[in-house]
Amino acid sequence: MTEIRVREPTAMPSNTHPLADTDAARMLRAGLEEMSERRGISGRTIAKQLGMKTSVMLSHWAIGRVPIPIERAQQLADALGINSSTFLRAVIKQRHPEVNWALLTAPTPEEAAESIVEADLRNLAGRPLAELPAEQLRVLYEVAADPQAPRRWLAVAEINVVEMLRELRPSMREMGLSATDRQALTKALRP
């Protein structure tokens, strides 16, 4: 006589669809639940707003039965109040899991160098660059745009001299120094 073994029941996942555990499906489910529970808007209503005949496909996308179409990501995000760039990335990852997204989204060497310079400037300023006063930002833009910045911009040690000249000749800022003043300075400072 053959012994019959009875298998213990194993816990089945509540959602066995292939894409159920993707960020895109989770975000879509959360967005639909939010609309339903907090705002009282049904999936059917959302589907109609999206120009769909029925809510079946919307349901299939949300439970991970079929992938969410990339071309629908923006429309879905807008309708459900989901961050559109985050949702689009999740949808693209859902559709193309074979791609190494970390490699694709890593900064280029040029972008990395730019972010280092920006971080250095932010640290020097003690706050984000966008929070700097307009006058300070204007000067930063002028320095960045000037191909001969060292000729035009003062070193820290030169500031006192220029401030003294501005005090003695207030019109210097708009008109520069007169030829007579330049000759007098040259004579006074030449060894």
KASUL-V358569 format. One line per field, one symbol per residue. ss: DSSP state (h for helix, s for strand, l for the rest). phi: phi as a letter, one per 20 degrees, with the letter a starting at -180 (. if undefined). burial: I if it has 9 or more other ideal C-beta (glycine too) atoms within 8 Angstrom, else O. Layout:
ss: ???
phi: ???
burial: ???
//
This chain:
ss: llllllllllllllllllllllhhhhhhhhhhhhhhhhhlllhhhhhhhllllllhhhhhhhhllllllhhhhhhhhhhhlllhhhhhhhhhhhhlllllhhhhhlllhhhhhhhhhhhhhhhhhlllhhhllhhhhhhhhhhhhlllhhhhlllhhhhhhhhhhhhhlllhhhhlllhhhhhhhhhhhll
phi: .eededfffdfeffceffdfeegfffffgffffgfffedmdeffffgffenefceffgffffenfcfffgfegffffffdmegfffffgffffffcfffeffffefffgffffffffffffffffmaggfeffgfffgfgffffeefdgffedfegfefgffffffffcgfgfedmefgffffffgffeff
burial: OOOOOOOOOOOOOOOOOOIIOIOIIIIIIOIIOIIIOOOOOOIOOIIOOIOIOOIOIIIIIIIIOOIIOIOIIOOIIOIIOIOIOIIIIIIIIIIOOOOOOOOOOOOOOOOIOOIOOIOOIIOOIOOOIOOIOOOIIOOIOOIOOIOOOOOOOOOOOOIOOIOOIIOOIOOIOOOOOOOOIIOOIOOOOOO
//
